[in-house]
Amino acid sequence: MVYNYYFALASQNFLLNEEPLEEVLRERTEYYQNRNKNIDFWFVLNPNFIDFSKFDMNYSNIDNSYAAIISLDKNFIQWLKLRIGFVVIGEFTSTSIFLSNL
């Protein structure tokens, strides 16, 4: 089986300090729990499985400290792009279920 993963990527500083990401993810978790849906998203620091050369980064991240929200739900990632704005979105496939320590 092949899994399609979608992600929103930005600097750690932006996602952790400049945006209300904690609130967004908490609300999304509550939404899933209220509908008895399994969590299908992860917040990952320094995602080493993403090929950064594929992206036109409009900002310079001197310390290369990136963070990503990974999900099986493409619509959620597209909504994050609209909600947060300054993120790069992309996708990848894998034959295994996502593990955040990859």
Backbone atoms as SQL, in Angstrom:
CREATE TABLE atoms (id INTEGER PRIMARY KEY, chain TEXT, resi INTEGER, resn TEXT, atom TEXT, x REAL, y REAL, z REAL);
INSERT INTO atoms VALUES
  (1, 'A', 1, 'MET', 'N', 0.841, -1.177, 0.000),
  (2, 'A', 1, 'MET', 'CA', 0.000, 0.000, 0.000),
  (3, 'A', 1, 'MET', 'C', 0.889, 1.244, 0.000),
  (4, 'A', 2, 'VAL', 'N', 0.493, 2.228, -0.768),
  (5, 'A', 2, 'VAL', 'CA', 1.228, 3.491, -0.833),
  (6, 'A', 2, 'VAL', 'C', 0.390, 4.573, -0.155),
  (7, 'A', 3, 'TYR', 'N', 1.019, 5.321, 0.728),
  (8, 'A', 3, 'TYR', 'CA', 0.353, 6.412, 1.432),
  (9, 'A', 3, 'TYR', 'C', 0.772, 7.736, 0.811),
  (10, 'A', 4, 'ASN', 'N', -0.194, 8.623, 0.619),
  (11, 'A', 4, 'ASN', 'CA', 0.086, 9.977, 0.134),
  (12, 'A', 4, 'ASN', 'C', 0.086, 10.915, 1.330),
  (13, 'A', 5, 'TYR', 'N', 1.196, 11.600, 1.517),
  (14, 'A', 5, 'TYR', 'CA', 1.335, 12.552, 2.609),
  (15, 'A', 5, 'TYR', 'C', 1.452, 13.953, 2.039),
  (16, 'A', 6, 'TYR', 'N', 0.896, 14.901, 2.756),
  (17, 'A', 6, 'TYR', 'CA', 0.925, 16.304, 2.358),
  (18, 'A', 6, 'TYR', 'C', 1.518, 17.076, 3.524),
  (19, 'A', 7, 'PHE', 'N', 2.208, 18.169, 3.223),
  (20, 'A', 7, 'PHE', 'CA', 2.839, 18.905, 4.311),
  (21, 'A', 7, 'PHE', 'C', 2.826, 20.400, 4.063),
  (22, 'A', 8, 'ALA', 'N', 2.898, 21.127, 5.173),
  (23, 'A', 8, 'ALA', 'CA', 3.101, 22.573, 5.179),
  (24, 'A', 8, 'ALA', 'C', 4.417, 22.793, 5.910),
  (25, 'A', 9, 'LEU', 'N', 5.319, 23.536, 5.294),
  (26, 'A', 9, 'LEU', 'CA', 6.684, 23.695, 5.796),
  (27, 'A', 9, 'LEU', 'C', 7.006, 25.174, 5.981),
  (28, 'A', 10, 'ALA', 'N', 7.662, 25.487, 7.091),
  (29, 'A', 10, 'ALA', 'CA', 8.123, 26.855, 7.358),
  (30, 'A', 10, 'ALA', 'C', 9.247, 26.780, 8.389),
  (31, 'A', 11, 'SER', 'N', 9.793, 27.930, 8.723),
  (32, 'A', 11, 'SER', 'CA', 10.834, 27.947, 9.752),
  (33, 'A', 11, 'SER', 'C', 10.206, 27.624, 11.109),
  (34, 'A', 12, 'GLN', 'N', 11.004, 27.024, 11.969),
  (35, 'A', 12, 'GLN', 'CA', 10.523, 26.726, 13.322),
  (36, 'A', 12, 'GLN', 'C', 10.099, 28.002, 14.029),
  (37, 'A', 13, 'ASN', 'N', 10.897, 29.048, 13.888),
  (38, 'A', 13, 'ASN', 'CA', 10.579, 30.303, 14.549),
  (39, 'A', 13, 'ASN', 'C', 9.207, 30.811, 14.127),
  (40, 'A', 14, 'PHE', 'N', 8.933, 30.767, 12.846),
  (41, 'A', 14, 'PHE', 'CA', 7.645, 31.248, 12.348),
  (42, 'A', 14, 'PHE', 'C', 6.494, 30.420, 12.914),
  (43, 'A', 15, 'LEU', 'N', 6.597, 29.103, 12.817),
  (44, 'A', 15, 'LEU', 'CA', 5.488, 28.259, 13.261),
  (45, 'A', 15, 'LEU', 'C', 5.328, 28.226, 14.778),
  (46, 'A', 16, 'LEU', 'N', 6.425, 28.306, 15.503),
  (47, 'A', 16, 'LEU', 'CA', 6.340, 28.202, 16.959),
  (48, 'A', 16, 'LEU', 'C', 6.123, 29.536, 17.660),
  (49, 'A', 17, 'ASN', 'N', 6.615, 30.626, 17.072),
  (50, 'A', 17, 'ASN', 'CA', 6.578, 31.908, 17.778),
  (51, 'A', 17, 'ASN', 'C', 5.703, 32.976, 17.137),
  (52, 'A', 18, 'GLU', 'N', 5.511, 32.906, 15.840),
  (53, 'A', 18, 'GLU', 'CA', 4.793, 33.980, 15.164),
  (54, 'A', 18, 'GLU', 'C', 3.368, 33.620, 14.772),
  (55, 'A', 19, 'GLU', 'N', 3.030, 32.370, 14.768),
  (56, 'A', 19, 'GLU', 'CA', 1.698, 31.917, 14.382),
  (57, 'A', 19, 'GLU', 'C', 1.058, 31.149, 15.534),
  (58, 'A', 20, 'PRO', 'N', -0.274, 31.183, 15.623),
  (59, 'A', 20, 'PRO', 'CA', -0.968, 30.445, 16.695),
  (60, 'A', 20, 'PRO', 'C', -1.127, 28.965, 16.348),
  (61, 'A', 21, 'LEU', 'N', -0.030, 28.323, 15.956),
  (62, 'A', 21, 'LEU', 'CA', -0.097, 26.940, 15.491),
  (63, 'A', 21, 'LEU', 'C', -0.583, 25.993, 16.575),
  (64, 'A', 22, 'GLU', 'N', -0.156, 26.215, 17.803),
  (65, 'A', 22, 'GLU', 'CA', -0.589, 25.345, 18.901),
  (66, 'A', 22, 'GLU', 'C', -2.112, 25.353, 18.993),
  (67, 'A', 23, 'GLU', 'N', -2.706, 26.519, 18.877),
  (68, 'A', 23, 'GLU', 'CA', -4.164, 26.641, 18.937),
  (69, 'A', 23, 'GLU', 'C', -4.831, 25.934, 17.760),
  (70, 'A', 24, 'VAL', 'N', -4.284, 26.113, 16.574),
  (71, 'A', 24, 'VAL', 'CA', -4.831, 25.483, 15.369),
  (72, 'A', 24, 'VAL', 'C', -4.800, 23.963, 15.500),
  (73, 'A', 25, 'LEU', 'N', -3.669, 23.411, 15.936),
  (74, 'A', 25, 'LEU', 'CA', -3.548, 21.959, 16.063),
  (75, 'A', 25, 'LEU', 'C', -4.402, 21.418, 17.208),
  (76, 'A', 26, 'ARG', 'N', -4.524, 22.177, 18.283),
  (77, 'A', 26, 'ARG', 'CA', -5.384, 21.761, 19.397),
  (78, 'A', 26, 'ARG', 'C', -6.841, 21.691, 18.938),
  (79, 'A', 27, 'GLU', 'N', -7.293, 22.725, 18.204),
  (80, 'A', 27, 'GLU', 'CA', -8.663, 22.730, 17.697),
  (81, 'A', 27, 'GLU', 'C', -8.895, 21.583, 16.719),
  (82, 'A', 28, 'ARG', 'N', -7.910, 21.300, 15.894),
  (83, 'A', 28, 'ARG', 'CA', -8.033, 20.197, 14.935),
  (84, 'A', 28, 'ARG', 'C', -8.110, 18.859, 15.671),
  (85, 'A', 29, 'THR', 'N', -7.317, 18.702, 16.728),
  (86, 'A', 29, 'THR', 'CA', -7.355, 17.484, 17.534),
  (87, 'A', 29, 'THR', 'C', -8.727, 17.306, 18.177),
  (88, 'A', 30, 'GLU', 'N', -9.274, 18.378, 18.738),
  (89, 'A', 30, 'GLU', 'CA', -10.607, 18.315, 19.346),
  (90, 'A', 30, 'GLU', 'C', -11.666, 17.957, 18.308),
  (91, 'A', 31, 'TYR', 'N', -11.557, 18.528, 17.121),
  (92, 'A', 31, 'TYR', 'CA', -12.478, 18.234, 16.025),
  (93, 'A', 31, 'TYR', 'C', -12.452, 16.738, 15.703),
  (94, 'A', 32, 'TYR', 'N', -11.255, 16.168, 15.595),
  (95, 'A', 32, 'TYR', 'CA', -11.118, 14.742, 15.301),
  (96, 'A', 32, 'TYR', 'C', -11.700, 13.900, 16.438),
  (97, 'A', 33, 'GLN', 'N', -11.410, 14.263, 17.672),
  (98, 'A', 33, 'GLN', 'CA', -11.893, 13.503, 18.819),
  (99, 'A', 33, 'GLN', 'C', -13.418, 13.521, 18.888),
  (100, 'A', 34, 'ASN', 'N', -14.023, 14.663, 18.618),
  (101, 'A', 34, 'ASN', 'CA', -15.479, 14.781, 18.650),
  (102, 'A', 34, 'ASN', 'C', -16.153, 13.936, 17.580),
  (103, 'A', 35, 'ARG', 'N', -15.425, 13.605, 16.538),
  (104, 'A', 35, 'ARG', 'CA', -15.966, 12.795, 15.442),
  (105, 'A', 35, 'ARG', 'C', -15.407, 11.373, 15.437),
  (106, 'A', 36, 'ASN', 'N', -14.732, 11.015, 16.528),
  (107, 'A', 36, 'ASN', 'CA', -14.121, 9.682, 16.661),
  (108, 'A', 36, 'ASN', 'C', -13.251, 9.332, 15.463),
  (109, 'A', 37, 'LYS', 'N', -12.504, 10.305, 15.002),
  (110, 'A', 37, 'LYS', 'CA', -11.612, 10.118, 13.862),
  (111, 'A', 37, 'LYS', 'C', -10.178, 9.998, 14.377),
  (112, 'A', 38, 'ASN', 'N', -9.413, 9.094, 13.790),
  (113, 'A', 38, 'ASN', 'CA', -8.008, 8.941, 14.165),
  (114, 'A', 38, 'ASN', 'C', -7.201, 10.155, 13.715),
  (115, 'A', 39, 'ILE', 'N', -6.252, 10.547, 14.547),
  (116, 'A', 39, 'ILE', 'CA', -5.366, 11.659, 14.208),
  (117, 'A', 39, 'ILE', 'C', -4.519, 11.248, 13.008),
  (118, 'A', 40, 'ASP', 'N', -4.535, 12.066, 11.966),
  (119, 'A', 40, 'ASP', 'CA', -3.765, 11.766, 10.752),
  (120, 'A', 40, 'ASP', 'C', -2.850, 12.928, 10.383),
  (121, 'A', 41, 'PHE', 'N', -2.382, 13.630, 11.420),
  (122, 'A', 41, 'PHE', 'CA', -1.438, 14.717, 11.182),
  (123, 'A', 41, 'PHE', 'C', -0.401, 14.730, 12.293),
  (124, 'A', 42, 'TRP', 'N', 0.778, 15.271, 11.963),
  (125, 'A', 42, 'TRP', 'CA', 1.905, 15.301, 12.883),
  (126, 'A', 42, 'TRP', 'C', 2.633, 16.627, 12.727),
  (127, 'A', 43, 'PHE', 'N', 3.181, 17.128, 13.823),
  (128, 'A', 43, 'PHE', 'CA', 4.039, 18.311, 13.796),
  (129, 'A', 43, 'PHE', 'C', 5.463, 17.806, 13.982),
  (130, 'A', 44, 'VAL', 'N', 6.341, 18.141, 13.031),
  (131, 'A', 44, 'VAL', 'CA', 7.694, 17.588, 13.019),
  (132, 'A', 44, 'VAL', 'C', 8.721, 18.712, 12.951),
  (133, 'A', 45, 'LEU', 'N', 9.699, 18.670, 13.842),
  (134, 'A', 45, 'LEU', 'CA', 10.817, 19.610, 13.799),
  (135, 'A', 45, 'LEU', 'C', 11.929, 19.019, 12.945),
  (136, 'A', 46, 'ASN', 'N', 12.576, 19.855, 12.159),
  (137, 'A', 46, 'ASN', 'CA', 13.692, 19.445, 11.294),
  (138, 'A', 46, 'ASN', 'C', 13.373, 18.190, 10.474),
  (139, 'A', 47, 'PRO', 'N', 12.365, 18.271, 9.619),
  (140, 'A', 47, 'PRO', 'CA', 11.983, 17.101, 8.819),
  (141, 'A', 47, 'PRO', 'C', 13.054, 16.758, 7.792),
  (142, 'A', 48, 'ASN', 'N', 13.823, 15.723, 8.052),
  (143, 'A', 48, 'ASN', 'CA', 14.947, 15.377, 7.180),
  (144, 'A', 48, 'ASN', 'C', 14.538, 14.558, 5.959),
  (145, 'A', 49, 'PHE', 'N', 13.272, 14.233, 5.825),
  (146, 'A', 49, 'PHE', 'CA', 12.797, 13.451, 4.692),
  (147, 'A', 49, 'PHE', 'C', 12.297, 14.327, 3.547),
  (148, 'A', 50, 'ILE', 'N', 12.294, 15.639, 3.728),
  (149, 'A', 50, 'ILE', 'CA', 11.826, 16.557, 2.691),
  (150, 'A', 50, 'ILE', 'C', 13.020, 17.065, 1.893),
  (151, 'A', 51, 'ASP', 'N', 12.920, 16.993, 0.580),
  (152, 'A', 51, 'ASP', 'CA', 13.971, 17.478, -0.321),
  (153, 'A', 51, 'ASP', 'C', 13.769, 18.981, -0.528),
  (154, 'A', 52, 'PHE', 'N', 14.520, 19.792, 0.211),
  (155, 'A', 52, 'PHE', 'CA', 14.347, 21.243, 0.172),
  (156, 'A', 52, 'PHE', 'C', 14.727, 21.843, -1.174),
  (157, 'A', 53, 'SER', 'N', 15.524, 21.145, -1.961),
  (158, 'A', 53, 'SER', 'CA', 15.943, 21.692, -3.255),
  (159, 'A', 53, 'SER', 'C', 14.772, 21.830, -4.228),
  (160, 'A', 54, 'LYS', 'N', 13.666, 21.175, -3.940),
  (161, 'A', 54, 'LYS', 'CA', 12.492, 21.249, -4.813),
  (162, 'A', 54, 'LYS', 'C', 11.681, 22.523, -4.602),
  (163, 'A', 55, 'PHE', 'N', 12.021, 23.292, -3.593),
  (164, 'A', 55, 'PHE', 'CA', 11.221, 24.453, -3.237),
  (165, 'A', 55, 'PHE', 'C', 11.962, 25.747, -3.491),
  (166, 'A', 56, 'ASP', 'N', 11.214, 26.730, -3.932),
  (167, 'A', 56, 'ASP', 'CA', 11.738, 28.080, -4.094),
  (168, 'A', 56, 'ASP', 'C', 11.470, 28.822, -2.793),
  (169, 'A', 57, 'MET', 'N', 12.415, 28.759, -1.894),
  (170, 'A', 57, 'MET', 'CA', 12.248, 29.414, -0.599),
  (171, 'A', 57, 'MET', 'C', 12.509, 30.905, -0.763),
  (172, 'A', 58, 'ASN', 'N', 11.514, 31.706, -0.426),
  (173, 'A', 58, 'ASN', 'CA', 11.623, 33.156, -0.562),
  (174, 'A', 58, 'ASN', 'C', 12.282, 33.807, 0.642),
  (175, 'A', 59, 'TYR', 'N', 12.677, 33.022, 1.583),
  (176, 'A', 59, 'TYR', 'CA', 13.346, 33.556, 2.760),
  (177, 'A', 59, 'TYR', 'C', 14.555, 32.688, 3.060),
  (178, 'A', 60, 'SER', 'N', 15.495, 33.262, 3.767),
  (179, 'A', 60, 'SER', 'CA', 16.698, 32.516, 4.119),
  (180, 'A', 60, 'SER', 'C', 16.593, 32.083, 5.569),
  (181, 'A', 61, 'ASN', 'N', 16.717, 30.826, 5.800),
  (182, 'A', 61, 'ASN', 'CA', 16.673, 30.282, 7.149),
  (183, 'A', 61, 'ASN', 'C', 18.104, 29.915, 7.522),
  (184, 'A', 62, 'ILE', 'N', 18.789, 30.843, 8.150),
  (185, 'A', 62, 'ILE', 'CA', 20.218, 30.720, 8.413),
  (186, 'A', 62, 'ILE', 'C', 20.572, 29.447, 9.173),
  (187, 'A', 63, 'ASP', 'N', 19.805, 29.115, 10.189),
  (188, 'A', 63, 'ASP', 'CA', 20.155, 27.931, 10.981),
  (189, 'A', 63, 'ASP', 'C', 19.461, 26.660, 10.481),
  (190, 'A', 64, 'ASN', 'N', 18.756, 26.759, 9.369),
  (191, 'A', 64, 'ASN', 'CA', 18.075, 25.607, 8.764),
  (192, 'A', 64, 'ASN', 'C', 17.159, 24.878, 9.736),
  (193, 'A', 65, 'SER', 'N', 16.520, 25.604, 10.626),
  (194, 'A', 65, 'SER', 'CA', 15.580, 25.010, 11.568),
  (195, 'A', 65, 'SER', 'C', 14.176, 25.101, 10.991),
  (196, 'A', 66, 'TYR', 'N', 13.768, 24.033, 10.347),
  (197, 'A', 66, 'TYR', 'CA', 12.451, 23.989, 9.740),
  (198, 'A', 66, 'TYR', 'C', 11.518, 23.138, 10.575),
  (199, 'A', 67, 'ALA', 'N', 10.235, 23.333, 10.334),
  (200, 'A', 67, 'ALA', 'CA', 9.208, 22.511, 10.951),
  (201, 'A', 67, 'ALA', 'C', 8.136, 22.259, 9.905),
  (202, 'A', 68, 'ALA', 'N', 7.433, 21.152, 10.068),
  (203, 'A', 68, 'ALA', 'CA', 6.393, 20.802, 9.106),
  (204, 'A', 68, 'ALA', 'C', 5.196, 20.200, 9.821),
  (205, 'A', 69, 'ILE', 'N', 4.035, 20.445, 9.246),
  (206, 'A', 69, 'ILE', 'CA', 2.828, 19.745, 9.632),
  (207, 'A', 69, 'ILE', 'C', 2.591, 18.743, 8.512),
  (208, 'A', 70, 'ILE', 'N', 2.572, 17.469, 8.844),
  (209, 'A', 70, 'ILE', 'CA', 2.395, 16.385, 7.880),
  (210, 'A', 70, 'ILE', 'C', 0.995, 15.822, 8.077),
  (211, 'A', 71, 'SER', 'N', 0.305, 15.501, 6.988),
  (212, 'A', 71, 'SER', 'CA', -1.041, 14.946, 7.108),
  (213, 'A', 71, 'SER', 'C', -1.366, 14.036, 5.935),
  (214, 'A', 72, 'LEU', 'N', -2.293, 13.140, 6.166),
  (215, 'A', 72, 'LEU', 'CA', -2.848, 12.330, 5.086),
  (216, 'A', 72, 'LEU', 'C', -3.973, 13.088, 4.377),
  (217, 'A', 73, 'ASP', 'N', -4.405, 14.196, 4.958),
  (218, 'A', 73, 'ASP', 'CA', -5.542, 14.974, 4.457),
  (219, 'A', 73, 'ASP', 'C', -5.054, 16.189, 3.670),
  (220, 'A', 74, 'LYS', 'N', -5.128, 16.103, 2.364),
  (221, 'A', 74, 'LYS', 'CA', -4.675, 17.189, 1.491),
  (222, 'A', 74, 'LYS', 'C', -5.448, 18.482, 1.757),
  (223, 'A', 75, 'ASN', 'N', -6.749, 18.364, 2.009),
  (224, 'A', 75, 'ASN', 'CA', -7.567, 19.553, 2.260),
  (225, 'A', 75, 'ASN', 'C', -7.128, 20.290, 3.521),
  (226, 'A', 76, 'PHE', 'N', -6.723, 19.553, 4.546),
  (227, 'A', 76, 'PHE', 'CA', -6.244, 20.177, 5.775),
  (228, 'A', 76, 'PHE', 'C', -4.989, 21.001, 5.505),
  (229, 'A', 77, 'ILE', 'N', -4.060, 20.455, 4.739),
  (230, 'A', 77, 'ILE', 'CA', -2.823, 21.173, 4.427),
  (231, 'A', 77, 'ILE', 'C', -3.118, 22.400, 3.568),
  (232, 'A', 78, 'GLN', 'N', -4.024, 22.276, 2.613),
  (233, 'A', 78, 'GLN', 'CA', -4.399, 23.435, 1.799),
  (234, 'A', 78, 'GLN', 'C', -5.068, 24.497, 2.660),
  (235, 'A', 79, 'TRP', 'N', -5.887, 24.081, 3.627),
  (236, 'A', 79, 'TRP', 'CA', -6.513, 25.023, 4.542),
  (237, 'A', 79, 'TRP', 'C', -5.448, 25.725, 5.391),
  (238, 'A', 80, 'LEU', 'N', -4.435, 24.964, 5.855),
  (239, 'A', 80, 'LEU', 'CA', -3.343, 25.573, 6.623),
  (240, 'A', 80, 'LEU', 'C', -2.626, 26.642, 5.807),
  (241, 'A', 81, 'LYS', 'N', -2.416, 26.375, 4.526),
  (242, 'A', 81, 'LYS', 'CA', -1.763, 27.352, 3.644),
  (243, 'A', 81, 'LYS', 'C', -2.571, 28.646, 3.610),
  (244, 'A', 82, 'LEU', 'N', -3.880, 28.529, 3.516),
  (245, 'A', 82, 'LEU', 'CA', -4.742, 29.716, 3.518),
  (246, 'A', 82, 'LEU', 'C', -4.762, 30.382, 4.889),
  (247, 'A', 83, 'ARG', 'N', -4.791, 29.585, 5.951),
  (248, 'A', 83, 'ARG', 'CA', -4.905, 30.104, 7.319),
  (249, 'A', 83, 'ARG', 'C', -3.611, 30.760, 7.793),
  (250, 'A', 84, 'ILE', 'N', -2.482, 30.103, 7.526),
  (251, 'A', 84, 'ILE', 'CA', -1.197, 30.590, 8.023),
  (252, 'A', 84, 'ILE', 'C', -0.507, 31.479, 7.001),
  (253, 'A', 85, 'GLY', 'N', -0.602, 31.125, 5.751),
  (254, 'A', 85, 'GLY', 'CA', -0.045, 31.971, 4.694),
  (255, 'A', 85, 'GLY', 'C', 1.387, 31.677, 4.320),
  (256, 'A', 86, 'PHE', 'N', 2.317, 32.011, 5.164),
  (257, 'A', 86, 'PHE', 'CA', 3.736, 31.948, 4.811),
  (258, 'A', 86, 'PHE', 'C', 4.339, 30.563, 5.038),
  (259, 'A', 87, 'VAL', 'N', 3.756, 29.576, 4.375),
  (260, 'A', 87, 'VAL', 'CA', 4.273, 28.215, 4.413),
  (261, 'A', 87, 'VAL', 'C', 4.393, 27.710, 2.982),
  (262, 'A', 88, 'VAL', 'N', 5.246, 26.735, 2.800),
  (263, 'A', 88, 'VAL', 'CA', 5.388, 26.046, 1.522),
  (264, 'A', 88, 'VAL', 'C', 4.663, 24.719, 1.676),
  (265, 'A', 89, 'ILE', 'N', 3.855, 24.361, 0.699),
  (266, 'A', 89, 'ILE', 'CA', 3.179, 23.075, 0.783),
  (267, 'A', 89, 'ILE', 'C', 3.737, 22.119, -0.265),
  (268, 'A', 90, 'GLY', 'N', 3.639, 20.844, 0.033),
  (269, 'A', 90, 'GLY', 'CA', 4.134, 19.827, -0.880),
  (270, 'A', 90, 'GLY', 'C', 3.564, 18.480, -0.505),
  (271, 'A', 91, 'GLU', 'N', 4.078, 17.461, -1.149),
  (272, 'A', 91, 'GLU', 'CA', 3.595, 16.113, -0.876),
  (273, 'A', 91, 'GLU', 'C', 4.693, 15.093, -1.142),
  (274, 'A', 92, 'PHE', 'N', 4.517, 13.928, -0.567),
  (275, 'A', 92, 'PHE', 'CA', 5.407, 12.804, -0.831),
  (276, 'A', 92, 'PHE', 'C', 4.619, 11.521, -0.625),
  (277, 'A', 93, 'THR', 'N', 5.127, 10.427, -1.134),
  (278, 'A', 93, 'THR', 'CA', 4.491, 9.129, -0.948),
  (279, 'A', 93, 'THR', 'C', 5.441, 8.207, -0.200),
  (280, 'A', 94, 'SER', 'N', 4.851, 7.243, 0.475),
  (281, 'A', 94, 'SER', 'CA', 5.634, 6.269, 1.222),
  (282, 'A', 94, 'SER', 'C', 4.856, 4.960, 1.276),
  (283, 'A', 95, 'THR', 'N', 5.567, 3.875, 1.348),
  (284, 'A', 95, 'THR', 'CA', 4.914, 2.577, 1.484),
  (285, 'A', 95, 'THR', 'C', 4.652, 2.222, 2.942),
  (286, 'A', 96, 'SER', 'N', 5.069, 3.094, 3.853),
  (287, 'A', 96, 'SER', 'CA', 4.830, 2.837, 5.268),
  (288, 'A', 96, 'SER', 'C', 4.106, 4.014, 5.899),
  (289, 'A', 97, 'ILE', 'N', 3.490, 3.735, 7.017),
  (290, 'A', 97, 'ILE', 'CA', 2.803, 4.783, 7.758),
  (291, 'A', 97, 'ILE', 'C', 3.848, 5.725, 8.327),
  (292, 'A', 98, 'PHE', 'N', 3.533, 6.999, 8.373),
  (293, 'A', 98, 'PHE', 'CA', 4.487, 8.014, 8.800),
  (294, 'A', 98, 'PHE', 'C', 4.901, 7.814, 10.251),
  (295, 'A', 99, 'LEU', 'N', 6.201, 7.922, 10.499),
  (296, 'A', 99, 'LEU', 'CA', 6.758, 7.928, 11.846),
  (297, 'A', 99, 'LEU', 'C', 7.563, 9.206, 11.982),
  (298, 'A', 100, 'SER', 'N', 7.273, 9.988, 12.986),
  (299, 'A', 100, 'SER', 'CA', 7.882, 11.314, 13.095),
  (300, 'A', 100, 'SER', 'C', 9.384, 11.291, 13.342),
  (301, 'A', 101, 'ASN', 'N', 9.959, 10.170, 13.690),
  (302, 'A', 101, 'ASN', 'CA', 11.399, 10.129, 13.954),
  (303, 'A', 101, 'ASN', 'C', 12.205, 9.670, 12.743),
  (304, 'A', 102, 'LEU', 'N', 11.637, 9.758, 11.549),
  (305, 'A', 102, 'LEU', 'CA', 12.365, 9.369, 10.330),
  (306, 'A', 102, 'LEU', 'C', 13.529, 10.280, 10.078);
